[in-house]
């Protein structure tokens, strides 16, 4: 399946001229100072929960857009010197019998009733802090400060719930030490949004309402008044971790480093210190890639590396402070964003093979480290009083050496990764009430290349500078995104040759417009990249036009995930939305458009037209499908450094079906089929079944099958003076049929809201 992005959520959008953020007056509520102690039990029997101002008047987001919520919700707010308190009463016409709840692990899919409160603590119309609870007391939370969305954020807060004859209640205590907000002793106004899900009716209602065809988010939030925080509480946390691993894998019994039942472990920890109410310092020692969840197994036969998501808590928390802006599209494929930081590079697997050429005695066996050890890392994130958000990160990894056994049975060690320093900093400024944001970011990688062998293979240092703007206007209907970045790397001529001849560049292509350039020795290389998108993001008819480019010498692969340079890509889509339910459907989406791409020699390397449709049925099933047609184009990557060749036309079809997620048995089906004019066809099928036999037990089974067939799998290139059309080189390809079968299995048993047993297995054939 092609790399694909489909964004069907209506986002939020800018102008340097002040505008009316709220098309209608926002709802307001006032928090009151506590005069008594609250006993957190979920019963709401303290006097303040009967006298404080009420946030009510919810309207439906679904199923009947804009109509008053059928179930009344009342929410009140109070505070003392240490925390903010939330008391919520969710009435239900059917009393306790109407309440639907499940006991699941923290931050898991609730699939039940829930209550959610969202704070925009800086009132910048950008950041958000989410706090969610269901009737069983299961918590969800996420940190969206800086514009990101960090679901791994686990602040320390308390909640108690209660189910009674009127419905259910929730009582929350959120310490100020877990939040970020302006450093002032004056009265504060926070942005506020409240959501309620009534699972029995599949009714989602909101306090500060906006339509499905409108641009929502923090700019449309209501207001929470009355907060006065005289003394910002301190916050210091230490989170140690211990990971144990056992590997039982086949291998070479003659390898002295092979252990069929290897057992090892890692110890490390994360620490957090609150510098002020709006600045936080985080540090980590020896974080592990398996600290949270292992990466999935993959089979990769391409020239490009596999990208895995970041899962280490230190790097995930506050990630929104380190983004330049990303890429947005209603529908696009085979395009990457202008990423300036991918933290998976920090602590990456060693890049230099211990099986070196030129040794007096060759290496026979080696024990290669899985990853580079992070000696330490620290970052400072937050927002200043003047509206600047900042994020600064610095990390140091140690020199890694692999134990080896030489051909004469002697042993030693060889360096496979140098000591390296990684640095990144980003600043952003909000203008026009959050309608426009300006960003600037700098990254740097410095390697201590004392070993000449390493100096011939790795760059010495690299830097990237990026700037960006994101603006909305006309009541947040239209949006303009623009980004620009420049990169520069320095190193030995041999190291730079490896970079320039790698799969991201292929400067050695013999048919390039300047073939002499590839043979010129260089100790430095610099390039630029950019991205721009103009779109209409609200209303019945949405549209977008966008473009992105990378010059041939642009490279930020030392600190970001970078697959290729040398392209200019452009795209356009038309996107109508039907959000009002009819007798045939509840919601309907359709997208039609196309894209194309050229390299800087003028070769057309990509062109496609596409159509996408999605429907939500009256029974709350969700079906989506799309079709992509690509005509014949040139491929400047297939020969892996050789001349461009023609790639035949192909078509791709995809279907996805999801059943009603409220049921005890939830089914999901994905299927795809592709075929080109040479008759190379492939298909994939996956079926996921989620069984919920009890309110605290969930079993997920996900069998999948993938069959891909190609007659142009690259094998190698060989000198052949008779191959004049290919500049004296013969390129060999093979017919490859690849069948992959896997079974993702998860079993979750939740004993309490804070104790869960989870089992995961992924057999791969």
C-alpha positions in Angstrom: 0.0 0.0 0.0 1.4 3.4 -0.8 2.3 5.8 2.0 -0.9 7.7 2.4 -2.3 10.5 4.5 -6.0 11.2 4.7 -7.1 14.0 7.1 -10.9 14.1 7.4 -11.0 16.2 10.6 -11.6 19.8 10.1 -8.7 21.6 11.6 -8.2 25.2 12.8 -6.9 28.3 10.8 -4.8 33.0 10.2 -4.0 36.7 9.6 -1.7 39.2 11.0 -4.8 41.5 11.4 -6.8 41.0 14.5 -10.1 39.2 13.9 -13.2 38.0 15.7 -12.1 34.6 16.9 -15.6 33.6 18.1 -18.3 34.0 15.4 -20.8 34.0 18.4 -20.1 35.0 22.0 -18.3 32.2 23.8 -20.0 30.6 26.8 -18.5 31.6 30.1 -18.2 30.2 33.6 -16.5 31.3 36.8 -14.4 29.2 39.2 -14.9 30.0 42.9 -12.4 30.1 45.8 -12.9 27.2 48.1 -13.9 28.0 51.7 -14.1 24.4 52.8 -12.2 21.2 52.2 -13.4 18.9 49.5 -13.6 15.2 50.3 -13.0 13.6 46.9 -15.6 10.8 46.7 -17.6 11.6 43.5 -20.8 12.3 45.4 -20.7 16.1 45.0 -22.2 16.7 48.5 -20.1 19.7 49.4 -21.8 23.1 49.5 -19.7 24.5 46.7 -21.1 22.0 44.2 -24.5 23.5 44.8 -23.6 27.2 44.8 -20.8 27.7 42.2 -21.8 28.9 38.8 -22.9 26.2 36.4 -21.6 25.4 32.9 -24.5 23.9 31.1 -26.5 24.3 27.9 -24.7 21.6 25.9 -25.5 21.1 22.2 -25.0 17.9 20.1 -22.1 17.4 17.8 -23.7 14.0 16.8 -26.0 12.4 16.0 -28.2 15.6 15.5 -25.8 18.4 14.8 -26.6 21.6 16.6 -29.6 20.4 18.5 -29.8 20.7 22.4 -28.3 17.6 24.1 -31.0 15.2 25.2 -29.3 14.5 28.5 -28.6 17.5 30.8 -25.0 18.1 32.0 -24.0 20.5 34.8 -20.3 21.3 35.5 -18.9 23.6 38.3 -15.3 24.7 39.0 -13.5 25.6 42.3 -9.9 26.1 43.3 -7.6 26.5 46.3 -4.0 27.3 46.6 -2.9 23.9 45.3 -5.4 22.7 42.7 -8.4 23.2 40.5 -11.5 21.1 41.2 -14.2 20.1 38.8 -17.6 18.7 39.8 -19.7 17.3 37.0 -23.2 15.8 37.1 -24.2 13.8 34.0 -28.0 13.3 34.2 -29.5 10.3 32.4 -33.2 9.8 31.7 -32.8 6.1 32.4 -30.9 6.7 35.7 -28.2 4.2 36.5 -29.6 1.7 33.9 -28.7 4.2 31.2 -25.1 4.5 32.2 -22.6 2.6 30.0 -19.1 2.0 31.3 -16.0 -0.2 30.9 -12.9 -0.8 33.0 -9.9 -0.4 30.8 -6.3 0.7 31.2 -5.4 4.4 31.4 -5.5 6.2 28.1 -7.1 3.2 26.3 -10.2 3.5 24.1 -13.0 3.9 26.6 -15.9 2.8 24.4 -18.3 4.0 27.1 -19.8 7.1 28.5 -17.3 9.8 29.3 -16.8 13.3 30.5 -13.9 15.5 29.2 -12.6 18.9 30.3 -10.0 20.7 28.2 -8.1 23.7 29.4 -6.3 26.3 27.2 -4.3 27.5 30.2 -2.3 30.2 28.3 -5.5 31.3 26.5 -3.4 31.5 23.4 -6.0 29.6 21.2 -3.4 27.0 20.4 -2.5 24.8 23.4 -4.8 22.3 25.2 -4.6 20.0 28.3 -7.1 17.1 28.2 -8.6 15.4 31.2 -11.2 12.6 30.6 -12.9 10.1 32.8 -15.6 7.5 32.4 -18.1 6.2 35.0 -15.7 3.5 36.2 -13.1 6.1 37.0 -10.7 5.3 34.1 -8.6 8.3 33.2 -7.4 9.7 29.9 -5.2 12.7 29.6 -3.1 14.4 26.9 -0.8 17.4 26.6 -1.4 19.6 23.5 0.6 22.6 24.7 2.6 24.1 21.9 0.2 22.7 19.3 1.1 19.0 19.6 -0.9 16.1 21.0 1.0 13.9 23.6 -1.3 11.1 24.7 1.6 9.5 26.7 1.5 12.4 29.2 0.5 11.1 32.6 0.1 13.9 35.0 -0.7 13.2 38.7 -4.3 14.0 39.3 -7.2 12.5 41.2 -10.8 11.6 40.2 -13.7 9.8 41.8 -16.9 8.8 40.1 -20.3 7.7 41.3 -23.3 6.1 39.6 -26.7 6.8 41.1 -30.4 7.1 40.3 -29.9 10.3 38.4 -27.1 9.1 36.2 -23.4 9.5 37.2 -21.0 12.1 38.6 -17.3 12.9 38.5 -15.2 14.9 40.9 -11.7 15.9 39.7 -8.8 17.4 41.6 -6.0 18.6 39.2 -3.0 20.1 41.0 -1.6 23.3 39.6 1.8 21.6 39.8 0.8 19.4 36.9 -0.3 22.3 34.7 1.4 25.1 32.9 0.0 28.6 33.0 1.1 32.3 33.1 3.3 33.3 36.0 1.0 36.0 37.5 -0.8 36.6 40.8 -3.6 38.4 39.0 -6.9 36.8 38.0 -6.5 34.5 35.0 -8.9 33.6 32.2 -8.4 30.1 30.6 -9.9 28.7 27.5 -12.3 26.0 28.3 -14.1 23.2 26.5 -16.3 20.4 27.9 -17.4 17.2 26.1 -19.8 14.5 27.1 -20.3 11.1 25.4 -23.6 9.3 26.0 -22.7 5.9 24.7 -26.2 4.4 24.9 -27.5 7.0 22.5 -24.2 7.5 20.7 -24.6 11.2 21.5 -21.6 13.5 21.7 -22.3 16.9 23.0 -20.2 20.0 23.7 -20.3 23.1 25.8 -18.7 25.5 23.4 -20.3 24.4 20.2 -19.2 24.5 16.6 -20.6 22.7 13.6 -19.0 19.8 11.7 -18.4 22.1 8.7 -16.8 24.8 10.9 -13.2 25.1 12.1 -13.1 24.3 15.8 -10.5 23.8 18.4 -9.1 26.2 21.0 -10.0 29.4 19.2 -13.7 28.4 19.6 -13.4 27.5 23.3 -15.4 29.1 26.0 -13.9 31.0 28.9 -13.1 30.0 32.5 -12.8 33.1 34.7 -12.0 33.8 38.4 -8.8 31.8 38.9 -6.2 33.5 41.1 -3.0 31.5 41.7 -0.9 33.3 44.2 1.9 30.8 44.6 3.0 28.4 41.9 3.5 25.0 43.5 6.8 23.3 42.9 7.0 20.0 41.0 9.8 17.5 41.1 9.4 13.9 39.8 11.7 11.0 39.4 10.5 8.0 37.3 13.0 5.1 37.3 12.5 2.1 35.0 13.8 -1.4 34.7 13.5 -3.5 31.5 14.3 -7.2 31.3 14.4 -9.0 28.1 14.7 -12.7 27.1 15.5 -13.6 23.5 15.0 -17.2 22.2 16.0 -17.1 18.5 17.9 -19.4 16.2 21.4 -18.6 15.2 24.9 -19.7 14.3 26.1 -22.1 17.0 29.7 -21.5 15.9 29.3 -17.8 16.8 31.0 -17.3 20.1 28.7 -14.3 20.9 25.5 -16.2 20.1 23.3 -17.0 23.1 20.1 -18.9 22.1 18.5 -17.9 25.4 19.9 -14.4 25.9 18.8 -12.5 29.0 19.7 -8.9 29.6 18.3 -5.8 31.2 18.5 -2.0 31.3 18.1 0.5 34.1 17.4 4.1 33.6 15.2 7.0 34.7 13.4 10.2 33.8 13.2 13.3 36.0 11.1 16.4 35.8 11.6 19.7 37.6 9.2 22.6 37.4 11.3 25.8 37.0 8.3 28.2 37.0 4.6 27.8 36.4 5.2 27.9 32.7 8.7 26.4 32.2 9.6 22.7 32.8 13.0 21.0 32.8 13.1 17.3 31.9 16.1 15.0 32.1 16.7 11.3 31.2 19.4 8.8 31.7 19.7 5.7 29.5 16.2 5.6 28.1 15.4 2.4 26.2 13.5 1.9 23.0 11.6 -1.0 24.6 10.7 1.0 27.7 7.1 1.3 26.7 6.4 -1.1 23.8 8.6 -2.9 21.3 8.6 -2.0 17.6 6.6 -4.2 15.3 8.4 -6.8 13.1 8.8 -5.8 9.4 10.4 -7.2 6.3 12.1 -4.4 4.3 13.6 -5.1 0.9 13.7 -1.5 -0.3 16.7 0.9 -0.4 15.1 3.0 2.3 15.1 2.5 6.1 11.9 1.8 8.1 10.5 4.5 10.2 9.2 3.8 13.7 7.3 6.1 16.0 8.9 7.5 19.1 7.6 5.8 22.3 10.1 6.8 24.9 8.3 9.1 27.5 11.1 11.6 27.7 11.0 12.4 24.0 7.3 12.1 23.5 6.3 14.5 26.3 6.3 18.1 25.0 7.0 17.0 21.4 4.7 19.8 20.3 7.4 22.4 21.3 9.8 20.9 18.7 7.7 20.9 15.5 8.2 23.2 12.5 4.7 22.7 11.3 4.4 19.3 9.5 2.4 18.6 6.4 -1.4 18.7 6.1 -3.5 17.3 3.2 -7.0 16.0 2.7 -5.5 13.3 0.6 -1.9 12.7 -0.5 0.6 9.9 -0.9 4.3 9.3 -1.3 5.3 12.7 0.1 7.0 13.6 3.3 6.9 16.6 5.6 9.8 19.1 6.3 10.7 17.3 9.5 13.6 19.0 11.4 13.7 16.6 14.3 13.0 12.9 14.7 14.2 11.9 18.1 14.5 8.2 17.2 17.8 9.3 15.7 19.0 9.9 19.3 20.2 6.5 20.5 20.0 5.0 17.0 21.5 1.6 16.1 25.3 1.9 15.4 25.9 2.8 11.7 29.4 1.4 11.1 29.8 -2.3 10.4 32.5 -4.0 12.5 33.3 -6.2 9.5 35.9 -3.7 8.2 37.9 -4.1 5.0 41.7 -3.5 5.1 42.3 -5.2 8.5 45.4 -7.3 8.7 43.3 -10.1 10.1 39.6 -10.0 9.1 36.7 -10.1 11.6 35.0 -13.5 11.8 32.3 -12.8 14.3 31.0 -9.6 16.0 28.5 -8.8 18.8 26.8 -5.6 17.5 25.1 -3.3 20.0 21.4 -2.9 19.3 21.4 0.8 20.0 23.6 3.6 21.1 23.5 4.4 24.8 22.2 7.8 25.8 24.5 9.0 28.6 22.1 11.8 29.4 19.6 14.2 27.8 17.8 17.3 29.0 15.2 19.7 27.6 13.5 22.9 28.7 10.0 23.6 27.4 7.3 26.1 28.1 6.0 29.6 27.3 7.2 33.0 28.4 5.0 35.8 29.7 5.4 37.7 26.4 3.9 34.9 24.4 7.0 33.1 23.1 6.9 29.3 23.4 10.3 27.6 23.6 11.7 24.1 23.4 15.4 23.3 23.8 16.9 19.8 23.8 20.4 18.5 24.2 21.5 14.8 24.3 24.8 13.0 24.4 25.3 9.4 23.3 28.5 7.5 24.2 31.0 5.8 21.9 29.9 2.3 21.1 32.3 -0.6 20.5 31.5 -4.1 19.3 33.3 -7.1 20.7 34.8 -9.1 17.8 36.6 -12.3 17.1 39.1 -12.3 14.3 39.8 -15.0 11.8 42.8 -16.2 13.9 40.5 -16.6 17.0 41.9 -13.6 18.8 39.4 -11.1 20.2 39.2 -7.3 20.5 36.8 -4.4 20.1 36.1 -2.1 17.2 34.2 1.2 17.3 30.9 1.1 15.5 29.4 4.5 16.6 31.2 7.7 17.8 30.3 9.7 20.8 27.7 12.2 19.5 25.9 15.4 20.7 22.4 16.2 19.5 20.9 19.7 19.9 17.6 21.2 18.9 15.8 24.4 19.8 12.5 26.0 18.6 10.9 29.3 19.3 7.3 30.3 18.3 5.4 33.5 18.6 1.6 33.8 18.5 0.0 36.8 16.9 -3.6 38.1 16.3 -5.0 36.0 19.2 -3.5 32.8 18.0 -4.7 33.2 14.4 -1.0 33.4 13.2 2.0 31.6 14.6 5.6 32.2 13.5 8.2 29.5 14.2 12.0 29.2 13.9 14.0 26.0 14.6 17.7 25.1 14.7 19.2 21.6 15.0 22.8 20.4 15.2 24.6 17.0 15.3 28.3 16.8 16.3 30.3 13.6 16.2 33.6 13.0 17.8 35.3 11.2 14.9 38.7 10.3 16.4 38.9 7.1 14.4 39.9 7.7 10.7 37.7 4.7 9.7 34.7 6.4 11.2 35.6 9.7 9.6 35.5 8.1 6.2 31.9 6.9 6.8 30.1 9.5 8.9 29.6 13.2 8.6 31.5 15.3 11.2 28.6 17.7 12.0 25.3 18.8 10.4 23.0 21.8 11.0 19.5 22.7 9.9 17.7 26.0 10.2 14.0 26.3 9.6 11.3 29.0 9.6 7.6 28.7 9.3 4.3 30.5 9.5 0.7 29.2 10.0 -2.1 31.7 9.5 -5.9 31.7 9.4 -8.4 34.4 8.3 -12.1 35.1 7.5 -13.5 33.6 10.7 -10.9 30.8 10.5 -12.2 29.6 7.1 -9.0 29.9 5.1 -5.5 28.8 6.0 -2.0 29.4 4.7 0.9 27.3 5.8 4.5 28.0 4.7 7.8 26.5 5.8 11.4 26.9 4.6 14.5 25.1 5.8 18.2 25.0 4.9 20.7 22.2 5.7 24.4 21.9 5.8 26.7 18.9 6.5 30.4 18.7 6.8 32.8 15.8 6.8 35.6 13.9 5.1 35.4 13.7 1.3 34.8 9.9 1.6 32.0 10.5 4.1 30.4 13.1 2.0 30.6 10.8 -1.1 28.7 8.2 0.9 26.0 10.7 1.7 25.8 12.0 -1.9 25.7 8.5 -3.4 23.2 7.2 -0.8 19.5 6.4 -1.6 18.4 9.9 -0.6 20.4 11.6 -3.4 22.0 9.3 -6.0 24.3 12.0 -7.3 26.1 9.3 -9.3 23.2 8.9 -11.7 25.0 9.0 -15.1 22.1 10.8 -16.9 22.0 13.8 -14.5 22.2 17.2 -16.1 25.6 17.8 -14.4 27.3 14.3 -14.1 30.7 15.9 -13.3 29.3 17.3 -10.1 29.1 13.8 -8.6 32.8 13.2 -9.1 33.9 16.5 -7.5 35.4 15.9 -4.0 33.5 17.8 -1.4 33.8 18.3 2.4 30.5 20.1 2.7 27.0 20.0 1.2 24.1 22.3 1.6 20.6 22.5 0.3 17.1 23.9 0.9 13.6 22.6 1.2 10.2 24.2 1.4 6.4 23.6 1.8 3.3 25.8 1.2 -0.4 25.1 1.4 -3.4 27.3 0.8 -6.8 25.8 1.8 -10.4 26.4 2.7 -11.1 24.4 5.9 -14.7 25.3 6.8 -18.1 25.1 5.0 -19.7 22.5 2.7 -17.0 22.7 0.0 -13.4 22.5 1.1 -10.3 22.7 -1.1 -6.6 22.8 -1.0 -3.5 23.5 -3.2 -0.1 22.7 -1.9 3.5 22.2 -3.0 6.8 21.0 -1.4 10.3 20.7 -2.7 13.8 19.6 -1.7 16.9 20.6 -3.7 19.3 17.8 -4.7 21.8 18.6 -1.9 19.3 19.1 1.0 19.9 16.6 3.8 18.8 16.5 7.4 19.1 12.7 7.9 21.4 13.0 10.9 18.7 14.3 13.2 15.5 13.6 11.2 13.9 10.9 9.0 14.8 11.7 5.5 14.1 9.4 2.5 14.9 11.5 -0.6 15.9 14.9 -2.0 15.7 16.3 -5.5 12.0 16.7 -6.1 9.3 19.3 -6.6 5.8 18.0 -5.6 2.4 19.7 -6.1 -1.1 18.6 -5.3 -4.8 19.8 -5.4 -8.0 18.4 -3.9 -11.7 19.2 -3.7 -13.5 18.0 -0.6 -17.3 18.3 -0.2 -18.8 17.3 3.2 -22.4 16.3 3.9 -22.7 16.4 7.7 -26.5 16.5 8.1 -28.1 13.0 8.6 -30.5 11.8 6.0 -32.6 8.6 5.7 -29.6 7.1 3.9 -26.6 8.1 6.0 -25.4 10.1 8.9 -22.3 11.7 7.3 -20.8 11.5 3.9 -17.4 12.7 2.6 -15.9 12.8 -0.9 -12.5 13.8 -2.1 -11.2 14.1 -5.7 -7.9 15.5 -6.8 -4.4 14.7 -8.1 -0.7 15.3 -7.6 2.5 15.2 -9.6 6.2 15.4 -9.0 9.3 16.3 -11.0 13.0 16.0 -10.1 15.3 19.0 -10.7 16.4 17.5 -14.1 12.8 17.9 -15.3 11.9 14.2 -15.2 8.2 13.5 -14.3 8.6 11.0 -11.4 5.1 10.9 -10.1 1.6 11.7 -11.3 -1.7 10.4 -10.0 -5.5 11.1 -9.8 -7.5 9.9 -6.9 -11.0 9.6 -5.5 -12.0 9.0 -1.9 -15.4 8.4 -0.3 -16.4 7.8 3.3 -19.9 7.2 4.8 -21.2 6.7 8.3 -24.4 4.6 8.1 -27.5 5.1 10.2 -26.4 2.0 12.2 -23.0 3.7 13.0 -21.0 1.6 10.6 -18.2 3.4 8.9 -17.1 2.6 5.3 -14.3 4.2 3.3 -12.8 3.5 0.0 -10.4 5.1 -2.4 -8.9 4.6 -5.9 -5.6 5.9 -7.2 -4.5 5.8 -10.9 -0.9 6.4 -11.8 0.0 6.7 -15.5 3.4 5.9 -16.9 6.2 8.0 -15.4 9.9 8.0 -14.9 11.6 6.3 -11.9 14.9 7.9 -10.8 15.3 5.5 -7.8 14.7 2.0 -9.3 18.2 1.5 -10.6 19.7 2.7 -7.2 22.1 5.2 -8.7 21.7 4.3 -12.3 19.8 6.2 -15.0 16.1 6.9 -14.9 13.8 4.3 -16.3 10.1 4.2 -17.2 7.6 2.8 -14.7 4.4 1.4 -16.1 1.0 2.7 -15.2 -0.8 1.1 -12.2 -4.0 1.3 -10.2 -4.6 0.9 -6.5 -7.9 0.2 -4.7 -8.6 0.2 -1.0 -11.6 -0.6 1.2 -12.1 -0.2 5.0 -15.2 -1.3 7.0 -15.7 -0.6 10.7 -18.7 -1.9 12.7 -20.4 0.0 15.5 -17.6 0.4 18.2 -20.2 0.3 21.0 -21.0 -3.3 20.6 -19.5 -6.3 22.4 -18.1 -7.6 19.2 -16.4 -5.0 17.0 -15.1 -5.9 13.5 -12.7 -4.0 11.3 -11.8 -5.1 7.7 -9.2 -3.7 5.5 -8.5 -4.8 1.9 -6.5 -3.5 -1.0 -5.6 -4.6 -4.5 -3.1 -3.1 -7.0 -2.1 -4.0 -10.5 0.1 -2.5 -13.2 0.3 -2.7 -17.0 2.9 -5.5 -16.8 0.5 -7.7 -14.9 2.2 -7.4 -11.5 -0.6 -7.5 -9.0 -0.8 -7.6 -5.3 -3.3 -7.6 -2.5 -3.6 -7.4 1.2 -6.4 -8.3 3.6 -6.7 -7.8 7.4 -9.5 -8.5 9.8 -9.6 -7.3 13.3 -12.0 -8.6 15.9 -12.4 -7.0 19.3 -14.3 -9.1 21.8 -15.6 -7.6 25.0 -17.0 -10.5 27.0 -16.9 -8.5 30.3 -16.7 -4.8 31.1 -13.1 -5.2 32.2 -11.9 -7.8 29.6 -11.0 -7.1 26.0 -9.5 -9.6 23.4 -8.3 -8.4 20.0 -7.4 -10.7 17.2 -6.0 -9.3 14.0 -5.1 -11.8 11.3 -3.6 -10.2 8.1 -2.3 -11.4 4.8 -0.3 -9.5 2.3 0.8 -10.7 -1.2 3.0 -8.4 -3.3 4.3 -9.3 -6.8 6.9 -7.3 -8.8 9.1 -8.1 -11.8 11.5 -5.3 -11.0 13.0 -6.1 -7.6 16.5 -4.7 -7.7 19.3 -7.3 -7.4 22.5 -5.5 -8.4 24.5 -3.6 -11.0 27.5 -4.9 -13.0 29.9 -3.3 -15.4 29.1 -4.2 -19.1 30.8 -2.2 -21.9 28.1 -3.5 -24.3 25.3 -1.9 -22.3 25.7 1.5 -24.0 22.1 2.6 -23.4 22.8 2.3 -19.7 26.2 4.0 -19.7 28.2 0.8 -19.5 26.4 -0.9 -16.6 24.0 -3.8 -16.6 21.2 -3.5 -14.0 19.7 -6.8 -12.9 16.2 -7.2 -11.6 14.3 -10.2 -10.3 10.7 -11.4 -10.3 9.7 -11.3 -6.6 6.6 -12.7 -5.0 6.3 -11.9 -1.3 3.7 -13.4 1.0 3.4 -12.2 4.6 1.0 -13.6 7.2 0.7 -12.1 10.7 -1.6 -12.3 13.7 -1.7 -9.4 16.1 -3.2 -10.6 19.4 -3.9 -8.5 22.5 -5.5 -9.5 25.7 -6.4 -6.8 28.3 -7.7 -7.6 31.8 -8.2 -4.5 33.9 -8.5 -5.1 37.7 -8.8 -1.5 38.8 -8.4 1.9 37.0 -4.7 1.7 38.0 -3.9 -2.0 37.5 -4.0 -3.8 34.1 -2.6 -7.0 32.7 -1.8 -6.8 29.0 -0.5 -9.5 26.7 0.7 -8.9 23.2 1.9 -11.3 20.5 2.7 -10.8 16.8 3.6 -14.0 14.9 5.0 -13.1 11.5 5.5 -15.5 8.6 
